[in-house]
Amino acid sequence: MTTEDNGFQVIHGYEGAEVYVVGNSYVDENGVIVPKALDEIEDPLTEANFSYLIVYTNPETGITMTWSVPPEDLEYVTEGNFFKQEDFKHIDYKDIGGTGWVHAGSWKELGAEVSPEAIKSFYDDIRTFLSNTPFINDPRFLAMLDEIYAENGSFLTEDGTGVAITGAKHMNTWRQILIDYDYSEEQILASFEEWSNPTGYGRKIESNVAVVRERLAASGGSLSESTIRWIAEQVTSQKWDEVYMAQQIRFATDEYAPGRETSMDSELAAMLDPDRQMTTTNEDIVLDLMNKWLPWSAHGDFDIAEEAGKIRANPNYKAELIEKFKDEKQVLFGMYDREVSWASIWNTYSQKANSIWGITPERDDVDVLKAIQTNDSVQADKIFREIGLDRGYEKTMNDLASDIGSGFNYGVIKTRNYLEKW
């Protein structure tokens, strides 16, 4: 720092740092300030009971960092026309514990002077790079950043793509932070790789994106690209294992999946597109069973998607569903044997109607259903001839005319005779 009063500045670490005289202390061989009282001094001519601290409060984090300076090294960390102890701030060793300062080590670990602009740029990068981490504002993490940046002038790997956490001290600090945030050992290792080797980590994400897409293809559902990538990131970071991933993809694409209401990941649920494609697996099976066992009028009594979901959850439910359909059929057409399918009944009478009308009846034709309810082939033929004449079907009318021309030589035939024929 430079002032009009003393004319010196700190030339290591952060621009604007201050120098404190720490009374009753000295710097040990590890650069740590330790207590030392006057009565411990053996040679007052060569020993002192004070040391210095370079002190800097980072405006980006609000954390105050300190680096120790033994008296004999002061000339290396400051420069100017003159400096005296009274120019510095003072603090006694016993009072340091109440300051909240974070001691980072010896001044020798500091790099060249760092400007406030460089500090802001650095923390902007950090907040972008580690924006999704839960500890981005943890004071311990910020203190570690301050220390690493002040000492190295950077927080990135040499190629500028990753975070450089080196040395046992910093690695242990970061590991403990992650543990405190409930990171598993697998997550910790994945996090170290993500930050130190983002290129390789990115390749793993892309590989897991492909896995998620394969799962979706198998399920028959779909998710947005951003959701697919988010799921892949959870797996790559080891927050999710593959079993949990498969479960969550099922929850996201199958609204009838067991446990969905209580066990779906809340973050995933919040990002889902309400118009996404849900799985339709087994819906074709349900529809085939409905067509086989249920009259068309009864189809509306069952939700195809829901019944298909029940089969997905329990394949044995298919047999139970068939029995439900049989029960429904018997309520409407109990004059037939329970084991005779509706498709068989319908086909028999539909073919009869077709042979008389010359057209295939619609599946909800009320007159065909009326004929089916008779469970009588002769009565059904009579009904179909009456309806054919009433509706003016060409084949029915031609058959009547042909019978009149070929079967009767005297007078006009009564239509009742035609209706009751064969």
N, C-alpha and C positions, 0 to 999 in steps of 0.2 A: 504494500500500500504506500501511497505517497501523500504526505501532508505538508502544509506550509511550515509547520512548527519544527519537524524533525528532519525532513529532507531525505528519508530513506524509503525503500520499498522492498516488499517480499518478492523475490525473483523465482520462487518455486511454488508450484501448486496453483491455487486460484488467485486471480487478480482481485485485489481488495481484501486479501487475508490480513489478519492482525497477528501481532506477536504479544504473547503473554509471558510475564515472568512468574514462574511457579515457585513460591517459597517453600522451604523445607523439603526439597526433592532433589533427585538427580536422575540421569538417564542411564539405565543399565546397558549391558552389552547387546541386548535384544531390541534396543530402541524404546523400551518401556520406562515411563516415569514412575519412580518408586519413592517412598518417603525417606527423608534424611534430615535429622535434626542437627542443630549446632553442636550439641555435645557428642555427636558421632564423628565430627571432623578431626582427623589426626594431624593434618598439616594445613593450617589456615592459609598459608602462602600459595599452596597449589590446589587446594580443594575449596569448593564452594557448596553452600547448602541450597542452591537454587538451580533451576533449569528453565528452558524456554519451550513454549508451545506455539506452533503456527495454528491459528484458529480461524475457521471459515464457516459461516452459515450459508448454506446453499438456498437461494431464494426459490428454486424450483421444488425443493423437497422440504424445506424448513429444518433440515437436519444440520447440526453443527458438528463438523469433523475436526479432529486435532492430530497434529504430527509433532513428535518430540524433537527438540534440538538441544544438545548439550552446549554449555557456554562456549567451548572451544570451537564449535562449528557455526556460531552465529554469523560470522563474516561471510560464510558461503551461501547463506540463504537470504541475506539482505545486502543492499548496496545503497550508496548515497554519500553525502559529504561527511556526515557524522551520525552517530546514534548513541544514546545513553539509556540506562535502565529506566530512568524516570520518564522517558518518552513512550515506554510500553505500558500496557495495562498490567495489573497485578492480581494474582489470586494465590491463596495458600493451598498446598496440596490437599489438605483435609476438606477443602470446600469444593474440590472438583467433582466429587461424587454426587453432589446435588444439582449440578448444571445440566445433566442430560446429554453432555457431549459424548460423541463416539470417537474413541481413540483408534486411529488407523495405522499407527506405527511410526517409523522414523522418517525424518525429512528426506533421508537419502532415497526413499522409495518414490518420492514425488517426481513428476515430470516437469516440463517447462511450464511457464505461467499460462493459465487458461482464462480466457476472457468470459464475461457473463453471456455474451452472444453465443459463444461456442457451447457453453453449458446448456443454454436454452435449446439450441439446436439438437444437442445430444439427447436431452430428455424428451423432446418432441419425437425423435426417432424411437426411443425406448417405449414410449406410450403407444406408438403405432405397432411396433414389433411385438410387444407383449400385452397388447390391449385386452386379450381374452383371459389373462391369468388372474386368479383371485387375489394374488398377493401384490399386485402392481403398486398399491399404496402402503404396503406393510413397511413400517419404519426400519426394520432390520434389513429388508431388501433394498430400500433406498439408500441406507447407510453403506451397504456393500457396493452399490452402484457408485456412490460418491467416491468411495475409496479406490475402487478399480479405475474409475475415469481419471481421478486426480493423479494416480500413480502411472497410468499407462497412456493417458491422453485419448483413450478409446475404450469402447466396450465390445468391439466387434473383432471377429477373426481377421486374419491378415487379408483374406480376399474380400472382406467387407460384407459377407453374406450371413454370418452367424454371430452368436454371442460368445465371447471369449471368457469363460470362467476357468481360471487356472490357479493352481496352488491348493494345497490341502485346506488351508484356512477358509478360502472362499467357497470351495466345493462343499466343505462340511457345513458352512453357514447356510448355503443354499439348500442342501439336503435337509437340514433341520427345519427350514422354513416350509419346504414341501411336505415334510412329515406332519408338521403342525396343521397343514391344510388338508390332512387326510389323504395325501397321495400314497398309493401303494408303491412297493419297490419297483414293480413293472412300470408304473406311471412315472416314477422318478427317472428311471433309465430312459424312457421314451422322451421325457421333457428335456433331459440333457442332450439327447440326439437332435431333438427339434431345434433347440437354440444354438447348438454348436455346429450342426451339419444340416442346415435347412434344405440343401439340394437333395441329399440322400433321403431325408425325411419326407420331402415332397414326392419323391418317387414311391414311397410306401403309401402315401395318401392316394396317389393315382391308382395304385394296385388295389387298394381297398375300395375305391370308387367302382372299379370293375366288378369286384365281389358283390357290392350292394346292388349293382345293376342286374347281375345274374340272379340274385335272390328275388328281385322284383319281377324279373321275367318269369321265374318259376311260379311266383304267387299270382301273376295275372294282374297285379295292380301297378300303379305308377306314382312317382313322387317328383317334385320339381328338382331341377339340377342343383339348386342351392341346398335343398334338404338332403339329397344324395351325398353331396360333398360333406355336409355337416356330420352325417352319420359316419362317413369314412374317417373323418378327423377324430371322432370319438373312439373309434376302433384303433386307429393308429396311435393315439395318445395313451391307449390302454385303459381309458375310462370305461370302455365297454369291451367285453370279450365277445367272441363270435356267437356264443349261445344267446347272450343278451341282445346282440344285434339282430339275430334271427327273430327273436321274440318281439322286439320293438318294430321291426319291419312288418311283421304280421299284424301287430296292433294298429299300425298306421294304414294298412291296406285292407283289413278285414274287421268290419265293425261288429262282427259277431264272435270274434275270437275270445275264448274264455280268459277272464282276468283283465280284459282290456280296460274296464272302468276303473279298476283300482291299481293296476300295475304299469300303466303306460307312462313313459318318461314325460314329465311336465314340459321340459324345454322342447322336446320333439312335438308334443301336442300343440304347443303354442304357434309353431311355424308351419303347420300343415295347411295346405290349400283345401278349403271346403269342397271345391269342385274336382278334386283329384279322382283318378280312376281307381275304384275299389275292386278287389278280386271278385270274380264271378265263378270261381271254381265250384263245380258240382251243381250249378244252376241248370245246366243242360240235363243232368241226371234227374233232378226234381221235376223239370218240365216233362221229360219222357214218362216219368211215373204218373204224373197228373194226367197226361194224355191217355195213358193206358187204363187208369183206374177211375178217373173222375169225369163226369159229364162237364161240358164246357161251362155250364151255368154255375158249377161249384168251384171253379178255379179261383174265383175271387175270395174264397174263404181262407185261402192260404197265401202267405207271403213267400214267393219263390226264393228271394235272397236270404230271408231268415232261415228257411228250411235247409237251404244249401249250406249256410253257416253252421247249422247244427250237425250236418253230416261231416263238415270239415273238422269240427271239434270232436266228433265221435262217429266213426264210420259205421258202428253198429246201429246208429239211429236210422239208417236207411230202411232196415226191416221194420222198425217201429212206425216209420212214416207210411210205408205201404199199408200197414194195418189201419192206420188212420184214414187213408184214402178209401179203403174197402168199407170202413164203417160209414163214411160219408155217402158212398155210392148206395149202400143198402138203405139209408134213410130215404133216398129219393127213388130208388128202384129195387125195393125189397122183394119184388116178385121174381127176381133172378137169384141164382145160387151165388153165395158170397165170393166164391173162388172164380167165378166167370168175370173176366175183365170187361170194363166198359168199352174198351176199344173193340173187343170181339162182338159185343152186342151191337154197337153202333155200325160196325162194318157190315154185319148181316142185314140190318134194316136199311142202311144207306144204299147197299147194292140192290135191294128190292125196289126201293124208290127209284133208283137210277134206271132199272130195267123197265119200269112203267112210265116214268116221266121223260126219260131220254136225257136227263141232266143229273149232275151230282148235287145233292142237297147241301145247303149250308149246315155247319155243325150245330147251330142254334135254331134249326127249323122246328118250330113248335109242333107242326103236324107229324114230323118224323118222330119226335119225342112222344106224341100222343099214340102213335102206332106202336112204339117200343113198350109203352106201359101196358098194352094189351097182352104182351108176351104170347101172342097168337099169330102165326104166320098167315092164316086165311083172313083173319080180321084186318091184319096189316095191309094185305093186298087190296082189300076193299077200300080201306081208308086212302091208300095211295091213288087208286083209280078215281075216287071222288074228288080228291084234291087236284089231281091232274086235269080233270075236266073243268073244275071250278077255276083253276088258274090258266086254263087254255093252253096247256103244254102241247106242242105239236105232235109228239109221238103218241101221247095218250089219245088225242083227238083222232089221229090216223088209225090207231088200233081199233077204236070204236067204229070208225067208218068201214074198215076192212071186215070187221065181224058182221056188220050189217049187210055188207055186200055178199059175203061168202056163206054166212051161216043161216040166213033166213030167206025163204023164197016167197013168203006171203006177208005182205003188209010191212008196217013199221015196227022195228024192234024196240022194246022198252029198255031204257038205259039200265034199269035195275038188273036185267038179265046179264048185261055186260059187267056190271059191278060185281055180280056174284059168280061170274065164270071163273074157272081155274084159280 
